[in-house]
Amino acid sequence: MQKEKTRREAVERLSFDATRGLESYKGVAQDGDVVVLDVRGGQHLAGRSLWPAFLTFAYCRRGSARVAVNDRVCHLGPADLMIAVGESRYDLLDLSPDFEARLVVVSPRFAQECVAGLYHLWRYLFALFDSPVLHLDAAEKAWLGHTYAALLRRIARGRGHLYRREAAMAFMRMTIYDLCDLLGRRHRELPQASSRAYSTFDEFLRLVADHFTEHRDVAWYGCRLCITPKYLSEVVKSVSGRSAGYWITLFTVLEAKSLLQDGSLSVKEVAARLGFSNQSFFGKYFKNAAGLSPAEYRRAR
């Protein structure tokens, strides 16, 4: 029990801003919107819960790791690329002594600006929710190496570039196109939706991120978007393959798990922070979504 408590208290929610203090390559890139990290043997990030950005790349160079992405356990080995999108959380669980990885973390604001208007590519990015780890072949490894080197050169140029932000955005958008090409060759039968549907889904997610502790009813979000709950559900399903309720629950449960890992908060306090009227209601909601009661989840961590 003491070992479990120590492990739970060691987990830290690390924001994008906090990653700036860990960056391996000094010099701020794109006004601090991109952070590059080298992880060796579990240094820097081991034992932490990371919710850094809309888009995060982690490339395993050596060794192996077991990583939980939104509590879905994935395994990384040499030449594996893990891509976290959206409000993803990932925990570094087990790392081999020789583990080495390179991480590129993009701020939420900058990433959202980079993907604005690229709605036709979102279906590829959504595939990463189910399969966030890609094993790269020789040609794909070469592409990633060239892209990474170009990113470092852009960071080195830093503030000396008169149009640094515009150039950085063009570079990131080109990288996203290349990434979606890579994903498209792996997922050839992904559904398509209209640009209006993607725009509505984007507005929906932004609302959920801001209001999930107050509102967990699909009807409320439909009202804010001036559409019926049924139409909202159809749009969200057509874009992401999941219901509107799924996304509301995902935001709520991920935040609940993060708070439950904080040993200083009681279950009652966690329930209050998430806007539940009482601990019992929160317990039922959490168990229905996570398969464990809040207390069982804490013991399992």
N, C-alpha and C positions, 0 to 999 in steps of 0.2 A: 504493500500500500504506500509506503514511504517513497519507493522508487517511482511509482506512478505519479505521486504528488509532485516530486521533483521534476519529472519530465514535463508535466502539465504546466508548472510554473515557469519552465524554461522557454516555452513557446511565446514568441513575441510577434505581435502584428506589426509588420514593417511596411510603412507607406512608401509611396514613390519618393517623397521628399527625403525620407530617411536613407534611401539607397544612395543619395548623392554623397553621403559621408563614407560610403564603401567603394566608390568607383576606383577602378584600377588605373585608368588613364586620366591624368590630371588635365584640367582645362575644360571649361564648361562648353558643351555643344548645343547649338540652337537655343540659346538662352535657358539652358538647363532642362530641355525637353527630352534629352536622350542621355542615358547613363550606360556605360560599358563596364562590366564586371568580369574579373577572372576569379573563378572559384577553384581552389586546390585543396583536396583532402578534407573538404567540409568547412573550411574557414569561411568567414564572413556571414554565411546564411544558414548554416546547420542549426537545426532546432528551432527555426523561426517559421511563422506563417507569413507568407508574402502575398499582399494584395496590391501589386505595384501600379498597374496600368491597364489600358485597353489592349495593348499588344506587347508581348514579351517573348523573346527568342532565347532558348537555352540549348547550346550545342555541346554534346559530350565529346571531348577529345580523347580521353583515356579513362580507364576504370569503368565503374558501374555505379548506378544509384537507383534507389527505389523512391519514387516521388508520388505524393498524393495530390492530384489536381481536382479541386472541388470534391475531395474525399474519394475520388476514383484513383486507385493505385496503379501507377505506370512504372515500367522498368526502362532505364536508359543504359545504353552501352555505347561503345565507340561508334562514331558516325551517326548517332541518333540526334535528331533535332526535335525539341519539344517547343510547341508554340501555344502560349496561353492567350486567350482573347477575352474581351469583355470584362466583367467583374469576376474574373477567375481568382481563386486562391490556390496557392500550391505550397506544400510543406516538403522540405527535404527530410526524408525519414532515415534511410540507411545509405551510407556512402562507403565505397571501398577506399582503402588507404591511398591508392594511387589515382583517385578520382580527380579529373580536371575538366572544367567546363567553362565556356564563355557565354555570358548573358548580355543581351542588349534589351534594355528596358525603356519603353517609350511612355511619356506622360499621357494621361487620359486626354487632356486638352489637345495636344499636338496630334495624337493618333486620330482623334475624331475629326480634326480638320483635314488630315491626310486622306481619310476614307470618305469624306463628304462627296456625294455625287457618284460614288462607285458602287451603287446599290446592286448592280448586276453581278458584282463579285462576292457579295455577302454569303451567297449559298455555299461557296467554297470555305469561307471562314467558319461558318456554322458547323461544318463537318469536323472541325477541330474540337468541338465540345465532346464528341464521341471518341475521336482518335487523335489526341493531342501530340502523339509521338510518331515521327516519321523516320524510317531508316533510309539514309541517303546513299545512292549509288555513286560511282566515281565522278560522273559528270555533274551530279547535283552537289557533291562535296566541293568540286572546283568552283561552281557558281557561288556557293556560300562563302568560300575563301576569298574570292574576288570582291564580293559584296562587302564583307567584313573589312577588308583592307581599304576599300573606298570610303567606308564609314569612318575609319580611323583617320584617314587623310582629311576628311571634311571636319572632324573634330579638331585636328591640329590647326586647320586654317582659322577656325573659330570666328572671333569677332572681326577679323580683318577683311571679311567678305562683305561688300556693300549690300548684297542681296542674300545674305546667309539664310534667312528664314525661308524665302521663296525657293532658293536652291535646295535647301534641306527637304522641303516638302515635295519638290519634284523628284528628288532622289528616293524618298520614302515611298511615294506613289509608284515609282518604277519597280521598287523592290516588292511592293504588294502585288503588282501585276505578275512579276516573275513567280512569286510564291503561289498565287492562284493558278498559274499555269502548271506548277508542280502538283498542286492539289487536284486540279482538273484531270490530270492524267491518272490519278489514283481513284477519283470519284466521278466517273463519266455519266452516271445516271441521276445526278442531283436535280431536284425540282427547281423550276424557275418561277419567279413572281414578278409583278409589275414594279416599276420604280416607285409608284405611289404606295404600294404595299410596304416596300422597304422603308420609305419615309415615315409611314404611320407606325411601323414597328419601332423605328428609332425613337420617335416621340414617346411611344409607350414605355420603352425601357428607361428613358430619361426620367419620366414621371415616377416609375416604380422605384428607381434609385433614390429619388428625393422623398417619397411618401410611403414606402412599404411599412414603416413602423406605425403609421397612422391609418392606412387604408389597405386592406387585403381583399377587397371586393372588386371583381372585374367590372361590375356596373359603374363603380366610381370612376375608373379610368376611362371607360367608354364615354361617360358624361363629360369628362374634361377634354376629350378628343372630339366631342360632338358627333359620336357615332354610337350605334347600339352595341350592347355587350356581345350579342351574337355575331355582328359583323366584325367587331374587334377580335373575337376569338378566331373567326375564319381567317382574318388577315394574318394574325400571329402564327397560326398553324401553317398557312401557305408559305410563309417566309422561313420559319425556324423548324418546322416539323413538330413543334410542341405547343401546348395550349397556353393561353394567357395566364391561367392559374398556375401553371408550372413555373413561369418566370417569377411571379410574385412569391411563390413558395420558396424558390431557389434563393432569392435575395434574403428572405426572412431566415431560412434555415442556416445559410452560410454565416450570417451575422450572429445567429444564436450560438452556433458552434464556436465561433471565435470568442464570444463573451463567456461561454461555459469553460473555455480553456483558461480563463483568468481566475486563478484560485482565490482572489480577494472578493469575488462577487458570489452571492448566494443565488440559488435558482430563482428565488422570488425577485431579487434585484434584476436578474437577467430578463425575467418576464416583464417587469416594469419598464425597462429600457426599450423593449421591443413593442411597447404599447398594448400588451395583453392585460385584460381587466383583472385577472388573478392567476396565481401559479398553476392551479389545476387546469385551466383552459390552455395555458401555454404548454403544459406537460402533454396533454392530449394531442395538441397540434403538432408538437415536435415529434412525438412517437409515431404518429400517423405518417409523417413525412420522412423521418430518419430511420424508423424501425426500432429505435431505442428510446427509453425515457431519458430526460436530461441527466438524471443521476447515473443511469447505466452508461450513457455516452461519456460522462466524466471518468468513470471507472475504467472504461475501455481505452481511454487515452493515456 
